[in-house]
Amino acid sequence: MARAIHTETTIDAPPATVWEVLADTGAYDGWNPFIRRLRGELRAGARLRVRLEPPGGRAMTFRPRVLRAEPGRELRWRGRLLVPGLVDGEHHILLQPLPGGRTRVVHDEHFRGLLVPAMGGAGARAAAGFRAMNDALRREAESRVRRERAAPAPPGEGRVAARSRPAAG
């Protein structure tokens, strides 16, 4: 039996900025209402430690393996409940560049296994968690873009200094 969650959002920030937010795993507890903690290296083959807090559900910690981590483009991992075949989930975040420096985020998970039919309301709570994470990711990435735009340019970059002209005499 299989089940899937599929969500999408558009963020007014380039994929590199969205990836910076996703890759800053130590800051998740400050912005991410769904994945409250993520520890480990975002590289293929690495084992992560992930703590999920689904809305209206019980928090859980699991140790998925990273399948793909392509900066600015894609993060994919596979986690399991206890042993392979009970509930296996493949979590996927894809960043697609859009015109105007924006990003489409495709965020989904595919579940397979013997206990998937018994997941009941857990799937709906997980989907709500995905949507909450997408909204928070959008706010955080767009906030970073606003801060970057508001920051003064370093000396010698960006702005041209006004030159004084000698007085006509």
N, C-alpha and C positions, 0 to 999 in steps of 0.2 A: 504494500500500500504506500502511496506517495501523497504528499501534500506540499503546497508551495505558498509562499508569501511573496508578493511583488509590490514594490512601491517605487515611485519616482518623484523627484522634485527638481526645480530649476533654481540655481544659485547665481546671484549677480557677483560672481568672482571667478577668476580663471581656474582651470583644473589644478595648477601648481599650488595655489593658495588653499583650495579645498583639501588637497593631499597633505599640505603642511598641518592642517587641523587634525586630519585623521592620523597622521604619523606622530603627532605629539601626544603619545599615549599616556604620559604622566599627567596630562591636564584633563583627562576625560571626566574626572569627578567634578570639575568646575563647570563643564558645559553639557555633558552627555547624560540625559535622564534615564537612558536604557542600558547602555554599557557603561557601568559606573567605574569599572577598573579594567584595564587591559595592560598586561605586563608581558614582555618578551620582544624579540626582534621581528620586525616585519620583513621577513625574507623567506623564500620558498624553503620548506623543510623544517623551519623553526617551530617549536612548540610554544604556544601562548598560554597564559592564564587569564581567563576572562570571567568577570563577574557581571551577570545580567540582573537587572531589577525590573521585570515587566510590570506595567501598570496593573494594579489589582491582583498581582500574583506574587509568588514566593521568589525571593532572590536565589540564584544558583550560581555556582562557580564550576567551570569546566575547562578542559585543557585541549583545545583544538590544535591541529597542525596546519600551518600556512601552506597552501597549495600554490599561490601566486601572489607576488607583491611587486607591482610595476609602478614606481613613483609617478604620480600625476595621471594614472590611468586605471589601475585595478588592484583590489585586495580581495583575496578569496581564501577561506579556510574551511576545514571539515572537522566537526566535533561529533562525539558519540556519547550516548547515555550508557554508562557502565561497560557494555561489551558491544562489539560490532553487530549490527543487525537488529538491535532493539529499537533505537531511534538514532539515526545518523542524519546530521544536518550539514548541508553545504551552504555557507554564508558567503554572499558575494556583494561587493560594492564596485560599481563601474562608473568612471568619470568620463563623460563625453563632452568635448569642447563644442561650444555654440558660438555663433557670431556675437560680437560685442564683448568678448572677454567673459562670457557666462559659461556655466557648466550644467549639464543635465546629469543628475545622480540617479543611477538605477541601483536600487538596494533590494536584494531579495534573498530568499533562503528556500532550499528544497529539502524536504524531510522524507526519509524512507525508513522502513523497518516494521517489525511486528507490532510495536506498540503505537505506531502513528495513528491508527483509528481510535485509540483510547485517549488521545491528547485532549479531546473535548475543547473547553474554553481556552486552553493554553495557546492554541493557534491564534485566536482572536486577540488575546492579551499580547502575544508576541508581535502581531501586526500593528497593534496600537503603539507598542514600543518602537517599532521601526519608524512609524510616522512621527513620533515624538523626537526620535534621534535625528531624522531628516530635518525637521523644523529647527532643532537646536544647532545642527551642523550648518544650516543656511544662515542663521543669525550670527554664529561665531565667525564663519568665513567672510560674510559681508561686513562684519564689524572690523575684521583685520584689514580689509580693503579700505574702509573709511579711515582707519588710523594711519595707514600707509600714505593715503592721499593728503591727510592733514599734517603729516610730519614735515618739518622744514627740510628743504634740500640741503645736503652737505655742501660746505663751501666749495665753489668751483664747479658745482653740478646744477643743472636745471635752470637756474635763474641767471639772467645777465645783469651785472651791476650797472647802474646808471653812471654815465661818464659826465664829468663836469666840463663845460666849454669855457674857454677863456672869454672874459667880458669883451664886448665890442668896444673899441676905443676911440 
